[in-house]
């Protein structure tokens, strides 16, 4: 056909045709004219398909690969490469083709289609090819160019996409993971890694790749996309590869580099944000809480602690995590943000893990260190302010304290604050009422002192955390001591400031029946509010004990009497006060203003002489509707007398007074009296009634609801008895 020889055979296959070639050359040299005697004809070229992109055109000496159909003027086919399913692969312009084909291929682009009309003297001349091409035949060729290259070609590379962040470039000896699409120069696909669901992983410059690919990958960054064109002599050459890559084929690879590392690589650290006040760095053995985003080198996210809304908590340098992270977290500060690049031999190796981390993958962790501590850490105490005046007494175990605090995590996350409530926090030091670390940090403080406390989790809420507090969290407290009260010795609910009364039981036994019960034995005035100094008040309590008392500044005037109420009209005769004797020992204890030598006045004194004895008081008192009562209180009514319903208010024209009555208990009344008179004190920070109730239970040995003289014992006496028994 267009070869110098048979249309269907190469010169090497039919050496006999060399003679025909020689004759053809002689004919061209003689300048054989057309039968009509017209000038010599040239090749006619019709370009009926030109590709949009034409990176190179065929030149003299190029090696080309193309398909063709050869016909005569009448359309009869005499040869076709398609019928042989084999491309023509040959060098252009060196005499291996008929002259018309050599000229017709010049300037062609890959994938261009041309129709060539080759006159006889540029084809097979007056001799033709016996049995195939008659003499003086004009030949018609439909040609499509599929490949072109030159022995002087090198690997051609063009960057399609490159990330602005390039941690490293590929070098010889590196191990790379990349995806690719492989095509011939005409676009025919022969292979791709995507269809296999995995990257192509190999070493660079070690002979594991075709030479052109070894060269084409050099200098690539992770995440970069690159087009690599490789001439056949740097690919699979004359042999090709299987049935997908023909001989002498140029190869085109579109490559996406996933990651690159070297077996000699170590962990790479990049500090993204470093707190200014970094006073401590993590070391092996520390327990750390951190957030992270984990991605492959091309940016593919494979895991994130943020998505779980929970930090990753682990020991550092103890083998609980991959070696690269163990190394990368050491030296970090609390609050630091750092990027840790871990090569696969320090991560999950050749096998990878799960379906998100492939084998031989380089891992990148963007880490935010929330906090860390060591199991041996104590509470860190920093004094922020100490009162300038001398501080002779500081808080200690057993003391009852009031303090303000702000509590947060070390990353600044606010947790709790006493300022959110109306009053400071209260606690008894050493009583396990607060976490151990806070208890320790509050000891040794002066009133008014402010401290910063860093409490490790083993002295806080431990691995489990608490409501609003994550597990294994280090807590930051800012505390201020507001007040301090001395505590009681261990095991004591009440202590005497002086020697207890010698007749302790007799003083408690108000009705002298040899028993001190917890139930009420009467009522006492529990509260009165004097709104104006000139006013006076009246309190009446229900049976069996009813007390009348005027304001403390008035002369002592106490009486025991049945229910009565002063109203705007004088009381009826049937409710005239009836005086009863007052126990000399009882009255002073209940109302110290009443003298044991007090003599009750005559019955008519109260309604008749009251205005004269106390000019500021008037019998025209008026009762008001009562406010909501407190538990254990009763109300007095101006018209119907006292009833077991909650408290009253008396308007003493025009001033209002709250007059309340509460039950009188022998045991609790006695203890409260000692506290009020400064003779003893209860355990601070506890409900006094509950503490007194616990004291009663401790003394009621047989749990029969009352205390006898044999049961009543001081704790100091009990302790001495125990020591005696042990001795």
Residue pairs with C-beta under 8 A, 6 or more apart in sequence:
1 7
1 8
1 68
1 70
1 78
1 79
1 98
1 133
1 139
1 141
2 68
2 70
2 97
2 98
2 100
2 101
2 118
2 123
2 139
2 141
3 9
3 10
3 11
3 90
3 96
3 97
3 98
3 101
4 11
4 17
4 20
4 21
4 24
4 95
4 96
4 97
4 98
5 11
5 14
5 17
5 18
5 20
5 21
6 14
6 17
6 129
6 132
7 70
7 78
7 79
7 129
7 132
7 133
8 79
8 84
8 132
9 17
11 17
11 18
11 21
11 96
17 129
20 124
20 127
20 129
23 125
23 127
24 98
24 124
24 125
24 127
27 121
27 125
27 126
27 127
28 99
28 121
28 125
31 40
32 121
32 125
32 126
33 39
33 40
34 40
34 41
35 136
40 119
40 121
41 119
41 121
41 122
42 103
42 119
42 122
43 100
43 103
43 104
43 116
43 117
43 118
43 119
43 122
44 116
44 117
45 104
45 114
45 115
45 116
46 114
46 115
46 116
46 117
47 112
47 113
47 114
48 113
48 114
48 115
49 111
49 112
49 113
50 109
50 112
51 109
51 110
51 111
51 112
54 109
54 110
54 112
55 110
56 109
56 110
56 148
57 106
57 107
57 108
57 109
57 148
58 64
58 92
58 105
58 106
58 107
58 108
58 109
58 145
58 148
59 92
59 93
59 106
59 150
60 92
60 93
60 94
60 106
61 91
61 92
61 93
61 94
61 150
62 91
62 92
62 93
62 148
62 149
62 150
63 89
63 90
63 91
63 92
63 148
63 149
63 150
63 151
63 232
63 248
64 88
64 89
64 90
64 91
64 92
64 105
64 108
64 145
64 147
64 148
65 87
65 88
65 89
65 145
65 146
65 147
65 148
65 246
65 248
65 249
66 81
66 87
66 88
66 105
66 143
66 144
66 145
66 146
66 147
67 81
67 82
67 87
67 88
67 143
67 144
67 146
68 79
68 80
68 81
68 88
68 141
68 142
68 143
68 144
69 77
69 79
69 80
69 81
69 82
69 141
69 142
70 77
70 78
70 79
70 80
70 139
70 140
70 141
71 77
71 78
71 139
71 140
71 141
71 142
72 78
72 137
72 138
72 139
72 140
73 138
73 140
78 132
78 133
78 139
79 132
81 87
81 88
87 146
87 147
87 246
89 147
89 246
89 247
89 248
90 96
90 97
92 102
92 105
92 106
93 102
93 106
95 102
97 105
98 118
98 122
98 123
98 124
99 122
99 123
100 116
100 118
100 119
100 122
100 123
100 139
101 116
101 118
101 141
103 122
104 114
104 116
104 118
104 141
104 143
105 143
105 145
108 114
108 143
108 145
108 148
109 145
110 145
110 146
110 147
110 148
110 185
110 186
111 144
111 145
111 146
111 186
111 187
112 144
112 145
113 142
113 143
113 144
114 141
114 142
114 143
115 140
115 141
115 142
115 143
116 139
116 140
116 141
116 143
117 138
117 139
117 140
118 138
118 139
118 140
118 141
119 138
120 126
120 135
120 136
120 137
120 138
123 133
123 137
123 138
123 139
124 133
124 135
124 137
124 139
125 135
125 136
126 135
126 136
127 135
128 134
128 135
128 136
128 137
133 139
146 184
146 185
146 186
146 188
147 184
147 185
147 186
147 248
147 249
147 250
148 185
148 250
149 231
149 232
149 250
150 231
151 233
153 231
154 215
154 231
155 212
155 215
155 216
155 228
155 229
155 230
155 231
155 234
156 228
156 229
157 216
157 226
157 227
157 228
157 229
158 226
158 227
159 224
159 225
159 226
160 225
160 226
160 227
160 254
161 223
161 224
161 225
162 221
162 223
162 224
162 225
163 221
163 222
163 223
163 224
163 299
166 221
166 222
166 224
167 221
167 222
167 268
167 297
167 341
168 221
168 222
168 260
169 218
169 219
169 220
169 221
169 260
170 176
170 204
170 217
170 218
170 219
170 220
170 257
170 260
171 204
171 218
171 262
172 204
172 205
172 214
172 218
173 203
173 204
173 205
173 206
173 262
174 203
174 204
174 260
174 261
174 262
175 201
175 202
175 203
175 204
175 260
175 261
175 262
175 263
175 344
175 360
176 201
176 202
176 203
176 204
176 217
176 220
176 257
176 258
176 259
176 260
177 199
177 200
177 201
177 257
177 258
177 259
177 260
177 358
177 360
177 361
178 193
178 199
178 200
178 217
178 220
178 255
178 256
178 257
178 258
179 192
179 193
179 194
179 199
179 200
179 255
179 256
179 258
180 191
180 192
180 193
180 200
180 253
180 254
180 255
180 256
181 189
181 192
181 194
181 253
181 254
182 189
182 190
182 191
182 192
182 251
182 252
182 253
183 189
183 190
183 251
183 252
183 253
183 254
184 190
184 245
184 246
184 249
184 250
184 251
184 252
185 229
185 249
185 250
185 251
185 252
187 252
190 244
190 245
190 251
191 244
193 199
193 200
198 358
199 258
199 358
201 359
201 360
202 208
202 209
204 214
204 217
204 218
205 214
209 217
210 230
210 234
210 235
210 236
210 251
211 234
211 235
212 228
212 230
212 231
212 234
212 235
212 251
213 228
213 230
213 253
215 234
216 226
216 228
216 230
216 253
216 255
217 226
217 228
217 255
217 257
220 226
220 255
220 257
220 260
221 257
222 257
222 258
222 259
222 260
222 297
222 298
222 362
223 256
223 257
223 258
223 297
223 298
223 299
224 256
224 257
225 254
225 255
225 256
226 254
226 255
226 257
227 252
227 253
227 254
227 255
228 252
228 253
228 255
229 250
229 251
229 252
230 250
230 251
230 252
230 253
231 250
232 238
232 247
232 248
232 249
232 250
232 251
235 245
235 249
235 250
235 251
236 245
236 247
236 249
236 251
237 247
237 248
238 247
238 248
239 247
240 246
240 247
240 248
240 249
245 251
256 298
257 298
258 296
258 297
258 298
258 361
259 296
259 297
259 298
259 361
259 362
260 297
260 362
261 343
261 344
261 362
262 343
263 343
263 345
265 343
265 345
266 327
266 343
266 346
267 324
267 327
267 328
267 340
267 341
267 342
267 343
267 346
268 340
268 341
269 328
269 338
269 339
269 340
269 341
270 338
270 339
270 341
271 336
271 337
271 338
272 337
272 338
272 339
272 366
273 335
273 336
273 337
274 333
274 336
275 333
275 334
275 335
275 336
278 333
278 334
278 335
278 336
280 333
280 334
281 330
281 331
281 332
281 333
282 288
282 316
282 329
282 330
282 331
282 332
282 333
282 369
282 372
283 316
283 317
283 330
283 331
283 374
284 316
284 317
284 318
284 326
284 330
285 315
285 316
285 317
285 318
285 374
285 375
286 315
286 316
286 317
286 372
286 373
286 374
287 313
287 314
287 315
287 316
287 372
287 373
287 374
287 375
287 457
287 472
288 313
288 314
288 315
288 316
288 329
288 332
288 369
288 371
288 372
289 311
289 312
289 313
289 369
289 370
289 371
289 372
289 470
289 472
289 473
289 474
290 305
290 311
290 312
290 329
290 367
290 368
290 369
290 370
291 305
291 306
291 311
291 312
291 367
291 368
291 370
292 303
292 304
292 305
292 312
292 365
292 366
292 367
292 368
293 301
293 303
293 304
293 305
293 306
293 365
293 366
294 301
294 302
294 303
294 304
294 363
294 364
294 365
295 301
295 302
295 363
295 364
295 366
296 302
296 357
296 361
296 362
296 363
296 364
297 341
297 361
297 362
297 364
302 356
302 357
302 363
303 356
305 311
305 312
310 470
311 370
311 470
313 471
313 472
314 320
314 321
316 326
316 329
316 330
316 372
317 326
317 330
318 326
319 326
320 326
322 342
322 346
322 347
322 348
322 363
323 346
323 347
324 340
324 342
324 343
324 346
324 347
324 363
325 340
325 342
325 365
327 346
328 338
328 340
328 342
328 365
328 367
329 340
329 367
329 369
332 338
332 367
332 369
332 372
333 369
334 369
334 370
334 371
334 372
334 410
334 411
335 368
335 369
335 370
335 410
335 411
336 368
336 369
337 366
337 367
337 368
337 369
338 366
338 367
338 369
339 364
339 365
339 366
339 367
340 364
340 365
340 367
341 362
341 363
341 364
342 362
342 363
342 364
342 365
343 362
344 350
344 359
344 360
344 361
344 362
344 363
347 357
347 361
347 362
347 363
348 357
348 359
348 361
348 363
349 359
349 360
350 359
350 360
351 359
352 358
352 359
352 360
352 361
357 363
368 411
370 409
370 410
370 411
371 409
371 410
371 411
371 473
371 474
372 474
373 456
373 457
373 458
373 474
374 456
375 456
375 458
377 456
377 458
378 440
378 456
378 459
379 437
379 440
379 441
379 453
379 454
379 455
379 456
379 459
380 453
380 454
381 441
381 451
381 452
381 453
382 451
382 452
382 453
383 449
383 450
383 451
384 450
384 451
384 452
384 478
385 448
385 449
385 450
386 446
386 448
386 449
387 446
387 447
387 448
387 449
391 446
391 447
391 449
393 446
393 484
394 443
394 444
394 445
394 446
395 401
395 429
395 442
395 443
395 444
395 445
395 481
395 484
396 429
396 443
396 444
396 487
397 429
397 430
397 443
397 487
398 428
398 429
398 430
398 431
398 486
398 487
398 488
398 489
398 490
399 428
399 429
399 484
399 485
399 486
399 487
399 684
400 426
400 427
400 428
400 429
400 484
400 485
400 486
400 487
400 683
400 684
400 685
401 426
401 427
401 428
401 429
401 442
401 481
401 482
401 483
401 484
401 485
402 423
402 424
402 425
402 426
402 481
402 482
402 483
402 484
403 418
403 424
403 425
403 427
403 442
403 479
403 480
403 481
403 482
404 418
404 419
404 424
404 425
404 479
404 480
404 482
405 416
405 417
405 418
405 425
405 438
405 477
405 478
405 479
405 480
406 414
406 416
406 417
406 418
406 419
406 477
406 478
407 414
407 415
407 416
407 417
407 475
407 476
407 477
408 414
408 415
408 475
408 476
409 415
409 470
409 473
409 474
409 475
409 476
410 454
410 474
410 476
415 468
415 469
415 475
416 468
418 424
418 425
424 482
424 483
426 685
427 433
427 434
427 439
427 442
427 685
428 487
428 683
428 684
428 685
428 686
429 439
429 442
429 443
429 487
430 439
430 487
432 439
433 439
434 442
435 455
435 459
435 460
435 461
435 475
436 459
436 460
437 453
437 455
437 456
437 459
437 460
437 475
438 453
438 455
438 460
438 477
438 479
440 459
441 451
441 453
441 455
441 477
441 479
442 479
442 481
445 451
445 479
445 481
446 481
447 481
447 482
447 483
447 484
448 480
448 481
449 480
449 481
450 478
450 479
450 480
451 477
451 478
451 479
451 480
452 476
452 477
452 478
453 475
453 476
453 477
453 478
453 479
454 474
454 475
454 476
454 477
455 474
455 475
455 476
455 477
456 474
457 463
457 471
457 472
457 473
457 474
457 475
460 469
460 473
460 474
460 475
461 469
461 471
461 473
461 475
462 471
462 472
463 471
463 472
464 471
465 471
465 472
465 473
469 475
485 684
485 685
486 684
487 683
487 684
488 494
488 495
488 681
488 683
488 684
489 495
491 715
492 683
492 715
493 682
493 683
493 691
493 694
493 695
493 698
494 671
494 680
494 681
494 682
494 683
494 691
494 695
495 680
495 681
496 674
496 679
496 680
497 678
497 679
497 680
497 681
498 679
500 714
501 507
504 712
504 714
505 516
505 707
505 709
505 712
506 512
507 670
508 516
508 666
508 667
508 670
508 707
508 712
509 515
509 516
509 666
510 521
510 586
510 666
510 669
511 521
511 666
514 708
514 709
515 706
515 707
515 708
516 666
516 667
516 706
516 707
516 708
516 712
517 666
517 667
517 705
517 706
517 707
518 665
518 667
518 668
518 693
518 696
518 705
518 706
519 665
519 705
520 663
520 664
520 665
521 544
521 545
521 664
521 665
521 666
522 541
522 544
522 545
522 663
522 664
523 541
523 542
523 545
523 546
523 547
523 634
523 661
523 662
523 663
523 664
524 541
524 545
524 547
524 590
524 661
524 662
524 663
524 664
524 669
525 539
525 541
525 547
525 549
525 591
525 659
525 660
525 661
526 633
526 660
526 661
526 662
527 658
527 659
527 660
527 662
528 537
528 539
528 657
528 658
528 659
528 660
529 657
529 658
530 537
530 551
530 657
531 655
531 656
531 657
532 655
533 553
534 616
535 551
535 616
535 652
535 655
535 657
536 550
536 551
536 554
536 614
536 616
536 617
536 652
537 549
537 550
537 551
537 650
537 652
537 657
537 659
538 548
538 549
538 550
538 566
538 621
538 650
538 659
539 547
539 548
539 549
539 636
539 659
539 660
539 661
540 546
540 547
540 548
540 563
540 564
540 565
540 636
540 642
540 661
541 547
541 634
541 642
541 661
542 563
542 634
542 642
542 644
542 661
543 562
543 563
545 560
545 664
546 560
546 561
546 562
546 563
547 558
547 559
547 560
547 590
547 591
548 557
548 558
548 559
548 561
548 606
549 557
549 558
549 591
549 593
550 557
550 614
550 617
552 593
554 614
556 593
556 594
556 595
556 598
557 594
557 613
558 582
558 587
558 591
558 593
558 594
558 598
559 577
559 579
559 582
559 600
559 601
559 606
560 579
560 580
560 581
560 582
560 600
561 577
561 578
561 579
561 580
562 577
562 578
563 641
563 642
564 571
564 575
564 577
564 641
565 571
565 621
565 623
565 636
565 637
565 638
565 639
565 641
566 607
566 610
566 619
566 620
566 621
566 638
567 619
567 620
567 621
567 622
567 638
567 639
568 619
568 620
568 621
568 622
570 607
570 619
571 607
576 603
576 604
576 607
577 603
577 606
577 607
578 603
579 600
579 601
579 602
579 603
580 600
581 600
582 594
582 598
582 600
584 596
584 597
585 596
587 594
587 595
587 596
587 598
588 594
588 595
588 596
589 673
590 664
601 609
605 613
607 619
610 617
610 619
611 617
611 618
611 619
617 652
618 652
618 653
620 653
621 638
621 650
621 651
621 652
621 653
622 638
622 650
622 651
622 653
623 636
623 637
623 638
623 639
623 648
623 649
623 650
623 651
624 648
624 649
624 650
624 651
624 656
625 649
626 635
626 646
626 647
626 648
626 649
627 647
627 649
627 658
628 646
629 635
629 645
629 646
629 647
629 660
630 646
630 647
630 660
630 662
632 662
632 663
633 646
633 647
633 660
633 661
633 662
634 642
634 643
634 644
634 645
634 646
634 647
634 661
635 642
635 643
635 645
635 646
635 647
635 648
636 642
636 648
636 650
636 659
636 661
637 643
637 648
647 658
647 659
647 660
647 661
648 659
648 660
649 656
649 657
649 658
649 659
650 656
650 657
650 659
651 657
667 692
667 695
667 696
667 707
668 689
668 692
668 693
668 696
671 680
671 682
671 692
671 695
672 688
672 692
674 680
675 681
675 682
675 688
682 688
682 691
682 692
683 691
696 707
697 703
699 707
699 711
699 712
699 713
700 706
700 707
700 711
701 711
702 711
